[in-house]
């Protein structure tokens, strides 16, 4: 009997599949928010490190462009699929960041001064994504997975 009740709770309004199956991707575990922060912090450091060392080269090969496109599609899907505003902001900022990188990959004769400015901007976007990803570490009351068993 309890199994039937649990199954009914897991079903969505249509009664066929769980509602909000991806309502919280990062909020499910503090690990994902911390991992997101650390990854973004690393790329922030890399981006600003290039500026500090006056390194303004950007790859312009097809593999780099394809890699950016895969990340853009994946992150856009995650941003559209999640129902959590905090996670949607993280994924959206990352989509913007990867879209900028994709654009630079296609722009073969970009001036070094522009690359410098973009590296500063993308470094700031990485930092923003890292900070927003920390907001997913704590769960709010009523989030899925927090219901008490009894």
C-alpha positions as CSV (number, residue, x, y, z in Angstrom):
1,X,0.0,0.0,0.0
2,X,2.8,2.5,0.9
3,X,4.4,1.7,-2.5
4,X,1.3,2.8,-4.3
5,X,1.1,6.0,-2.3
6,X,4.7,6.8,-3.1
7,X,4.1,6.0,-6.8
8,X,1.1,8.4,-6.8
9,X,3.2,11.1,-5.2
10,X,5.9,10.7,-7.8
11,X,3.4,11.0,-10.7
12,X,2.8,14.4,-12.3
13,X,-0.5,16.1,-13.0
14,X,-0.9,14.0,-16.1
15,X,-0.5,10.8,-14.0
16,X,2.0,9.3,-16.5
17,X,5.5,10.5,-15.5
18,X,7.1,12.4,-12.6
19,X,6.6,16.1,-12.6
20,X,9.7,18.2,-12.4
21,X,11.9,15.3,-13.0
22,X,14.8,17.7,-13.5
23,X,13.4,20.5,-11.3
24,X,16.7,20.7,-9.4
25,X,19.8,19.3,-11.0
26,X,22.5,21.1,-9.0
27,X,20.4,21.6,-5.8
28,X,20.0,17.9,-5.3
29,X,23.5,17.7,-3.7
30,X,25.8,20.4,-2.3
31,X,28.6,18.7,-4.3
32,X,27.3,20.1,-7.6
33,X,27.1,23.7,-6.4
34,X,30.6,23.5,-4.9
35,X,32.0,21.7,-8.0
36,X,30.4,24.3,-10.2
37,X,32.0,27.1,-8.2
38,X,35.4,25.4,-8.3
39,X,35.2,24.9,-12.1
40,X,34.1,28.4,-12.7
41,X,36.8,29.7,-10.3
42,X,39.4,27.8,-12.3
43,X,38.3,29.3,-15.6
44,X,38.1,32.8,-14.0
45,X,41.7,32.4,-13.0
46,X,42.7,31.1,-16.4
47,X,40.9,34.0,-18.2
48,X,42.4,36.7,-16.0
49,X,45.8,35.0,-16.1
50,X,45.9,35.3,-19.9
51,X,45.2,39.0,-19.5
52,X,47.9,39.4,-16.8
53,X,50.5,37.7,-19.1
54,X,49.3,39.7,-22.2
55,X,48.4,36.4,-24.0
56,X,45.7,37.2,-26.5
57,X,45.8,34.2,-28.8
58,X,42.5,32.4,-29.5
59,X,42.1,29.1,-31.2
60,X,40.3,29.2,-34.6
61,X,40.1,25.5,-35.5
62,X,37.0,23.5,-36.3
63,X,37.4,21.2,-33.3
64,X,37.3,24.1,-30.9
65,X,34.2,25.5,-32.6
66,X,32.5,22.1,-32.5
67,X,33.4,21.8,-28.8
68,X,31.9,25.2,-28.1
69,X,28.7,24.2,-30.0
70,X,28.3,21.0,-28.0
71,X,28.6,22.9,-24.7
72,X,26.2,25.6,-25.9
73,X,23.6,23.0,-26.8
74,X,24.0,21.0,-23.6
75,X,23.9,24.1,-21.3
76,X,20.9,25.6,-23.2
77,X,19.0,22.3,-22.8
78,X,19.9,22.2,-19.1
79,X,18.8,25.9,-18.7
80,X,15.5,25.2,-20.4
81,X,14.8,21.9,-18.7
82,X,15.4,22.9,-15.1
83,X,12.6,24.5,-13.1
84,X,15.0,26.0,-10.5
85,X,15.7,29.7,-11.1
86,X,19.1,29.6,-9.5
87,X,20.2,26.8,-11.7
88,X,18.7,28.4,-14.8
89,X,20.7,31.6,-14.1
90,X,24.0,29.5,-13.8
91,X,23.3,27.6,-17.0
92,X,22.3,30.8,-18.9
93,X,25.4,32.7,-17.9
94,X,27.5,29.7,-19.0
95,X,25.6,29.6,-22.4
96,X,26.4,33.3,-22.9
97,X,30.1,32.7,-22.0
98,X,30.4,29.7,-24.4
99,X,28.6,31.7,-27.2
100,X,31.1,34.4,-26.9
101,X,33.9,31.8,-27.1
102,X,32.3,30.3,-30.1
103,X,32.1,33.7,-31.8
104,X,35.7,34.4,-31.1
105,X,36.6,31.0,-32.6
106,X,34.9,31.9,-35.8
107,X,36.4,35.5,-36.0
108,X,39.8,34.8,-37.3
109,X,41.2,38.3,-37.7
110,X,40.1,39.7,-34.3
111,X,42.3,42.5,-33.0
112,X,44.3,41.7,-29.8
113,X,42.8,44.6,-28.0
114,X,39.3,43.0,-28.6
115,X,40.5,39.6,-27.4
116,X,41.8,41.3,-24.2
117,X,38.5,43.0,-23.6
118,X,36.6,39.7,-24.2
119,X,38.9,37.8,-21.9
120,X,38.1,40.3,-19.2
121,X,34.4,40.0,-19.9
122,X,34.4,36.2,-20.0
123,X,36.5,36.1,-16.8
124,X,33.8,38.2,-15.1
125,X,31.1,35.9,-16.5
126,X,33.0,32.9,-15.1
127,X,33.1,34.6,-11.7
128,X,29.4,35.4,-11.9
129,X,28.5,31.8,-12.8
130,X,30.7,30.6,-9.9
131,X,29.0,32.8,-7.4
132,X,25.5,32.0,-8.6
133,X,26.5,28.3,-8.5
134,X,27.2,28.7,-4.8
135,X,23.5,29.7,-4.3
136,X,22.5,26.1,-5.3
137,X,24.4,24.6,-2.4
138,X,21.7,25.4,0.2
139,X,18.2,23.9,-0.2
140,X,15.1,25.9,0.5
141,X,12.2,24.5,2.4
142,X,9.8,22.7,0.0
143,X,12.5,21.7,-2.4
144,X,12.2,18.2,-3.8
145,X,14.0,15.6,-1.7
146,X,13.6,17.4,1.6
147,X,10.3,15.8,2.6
148,X,10.5,14.0,5.9
149,X,9.9,10.3,5.9
150,X,7.4,9.1,8.4
